[in-house]
């Protein structure tokens, strides 16, 4: 998942959570007095909390300040619950059961660090409230019982610990699965190279770096010669084997900074950062020879490649123009007999 998609999903989750909280608090404020007799303080505080949550809902829905949406939600969550707990018996409060939700909420909408901070903060607060329980006012009328308060404080602390652990475990699994899915979405399943999508992502990063440094970029388009006839004569399984062999061969003869991908069919693309057309041509010839030196038991004909090369100084040329130039050079190489490296001189630096 891209950063933009993740931010959009996070915004939608925060918005939905705020809406659910608004409905729950408003419903409790309106309907609770019909079933339970409580001091009017709770109705007043419920009304204030409803207005606060509604204001935050409108703020989040506007999406004008996305960086502060999570902070606004937590701020309202804290100032809504603390006064209610303070006047209804501390750890004995009927509202205390909401506290274990806070670390999970922090994990879902925030980060591991926020979840740990909130979890530890709640544990300290619960311990203090348990120790100082007799000093809390309980407007619900429930008599203070020390042993019951200690028991409730203990189980409340355990609930917060479990929810914090669960939140951290969930986020670790979520990140691992997300990274795995992103990797699979950017990888060609046959050759284990980058696919077109993965190459485009790497290309954007390389372009940004090249523009900052005014560096040279080169592109190699590498096409397996007579690949269709290989498939027709030997079968697609042998064709797939050839693709794997060529991919492995190319991968082991390039730099770590180079970006190799399967561009489609029997074609590969190689991005060479900070590489002039002369250096790119030298590398192309090296790659062409190492591929032709491959001995495949499955074939009784040589396996060769034709390579089209283009390079330019950014930002004077657009990267799409360089790829097109390399493609034209590749076509020219095939017209000139295949098994050769062809340089697109019109887009190359002298």
MOVENCOR-V54393 format. One record per backbone hydrogen bond with DSSP energy under -0.5 kcal/mol. NH is the residue of the N-H (numbers start at 1). CO is the residue of the C=O. If there is no record, write none. Layout:
<<NH | CO> <NH | CO>>
This chain:
<<6 | 2> <7 | 3> <8 | 4> <9 | 5> <10 | 6> <11 | 7> <12 | 8> <13 | 9> <14 | 10> <15 | 11> <16 | 12> <17 | 13> <18 | 14> <19 | 15> <20 | 16> <21 | 17> <22 | 18> <23 | 19> <24 | 20> <25 | 21> <26 | 22> <27 | 23> <28 | 24> <29 | 25> <30 | 26> <31 | 27> <32 | 28> <34 | 31> <35 | 31> <35 | 32> <36 | 32> <38 | 36> <42 | 39> <43 | 39> <44 | 40> <45 | 41> <46 | 42> <47 | 43> <48 | 44> <49 | 45> <50 | 46> <51 | 47> <52 | 48> <53 | 49> <54 | 50> <55 | 51> <56 | 52> <57 | 53> <58 | 54> <59 | 55> <60 | 56> <61 | 57> <62 | 58> <63 | 59> <63 | 60> <64 | 59> <68 | 65> <69 | 66> <72 | 68> <73 | 69> <74 | 70> <75 | 71> <76 | 72> <77 | 73> <78 | 74> <79 | 75> <80 | 76> <81 | 77> <82 | 78> <84 | 80> <85 | 81> <86 | 82> <87 | 83> <88 | 85> <89 | 137> <90 | 85> <92 | 89> <93 | 90> <96 | 93> <98 | 95> <99 | 96> <101 | 98> <102 | 99> <103 | 99> <104 | 100> <105 | 101> <106 | 102> <107 | 103> <108 | 104> <109 | 105> <110 | 106> <115 | 111> <116 | 112> <117 | 113> <118 | 114> <119 | 115> <120 | 116> <121 | 117> <122 | 118> <123 | 119> <124 | 120> <125 | 121> <126 | 122> <127 | 123> <128 | 124> <129 | 125> <130 | 126> <131 | 127> <132 | 128> <133 | 130> <135 | 132> <136 | 133> <137 | 86> <139 | 87> <139 | 137> <141 | 138> <149 | 145> <150 | 146> <151 | 147> <152 | 148> <153 | 149> <154 | 150> <155 | 151> <156 | 152> <157 | 153> <158 | 154> <159 | 155> <160 | 156> <161 | 157> <162 | 158> <163 | 159> <164 | 160> <165 | 161> <166 | 162> <167 | 163> <168 | 164> <169 | 165> <170 | 166> <171 | 167> <172 | 168> <173 | 169> <174 | 170> <175 | 171> <176 | 172> <177 | 173> <178 | 174> <179 | 175> <180 | 176> <181 | 177> <182 | 178> <183 | 179> <184 | 180> <185 | 181> <186 | 182> <187 | 184> <188 | 193> <189 | 187> <192 | 188> <194 | 260> <195 | 186> <199 | 195> <200 | 196> <201 | 197> <202 | 198> <203 | 199> <204 | 200> <205 | 201> <206 | 202> <207 | 203> <208 | 204> <209 | 205> <210 | 206> <211 | 207> <212 | 208> <213 | 209> <214 | 210> <215 | 210> <217 | 312> <218 | 272> <219 | 310> <220 | 270> <221 | 308> <222 | 220> <222 | 268> <223 | 221> <223 | 306> <224 | 266> <225 | 304> <227 | 224> <230 | 226> <231 | 227> <232 | 228> <233 | 229> <234 | 230> <235 | 230> <235 | 231> <239 | 235> <240 | 236> <241 | 237> <242 | 238> <243 | 239> <244 | 240> <245 | 241> <246 | 242> <247 | 243> <248 | 244> <249 | 245> <250 | 246> <251 | 247> <252 | 248> <253 | 250> <254 | 251> <258 | 255> <259 | 271> <260 | 258> <261 | 269> <262 | 194> <263 | 261> <263 | 267> <264 | 267> <267 | 264> <268 | 222> <269 | 261> <270 | 220> <271 | 259> <272 | 218> <272 | 270> <273 | 271> <274 | 216> <275 | 216> <275 | 272> <280 | 276> <281 | 277> <282 | 278> <283 | 279> <284 | 280> <285 | 281> <286 | 282> <287 | 283> <288 | 284> <289 | 285> <290 | 286> <291 | 287> <292 | 288> <293 | 289> <294 | 291> <296 | 294> <297 | 295> <299 | 296> <304 | 302> <306 | 223> <307 | 340> <308 | 221> <309 | 342> <310 | 219> <312 | 217> <314 | 215> <314 | 312> <316 | 313> <321 | 318> <322 | 318> <323 | 319> <324 | 320> <325 | 321> <326 | 322> <327 | 323> <328 | 324> <329 | 325> <330 | 326> <331 | 327> <332 | 328> <333 | 329> <334 | 330> <335 | 331> <336 | 332> <337 | 334> <338 | 333> <342 | 307> <344 | 309> <345 | 343> <347 | 344> <348 | 345>>
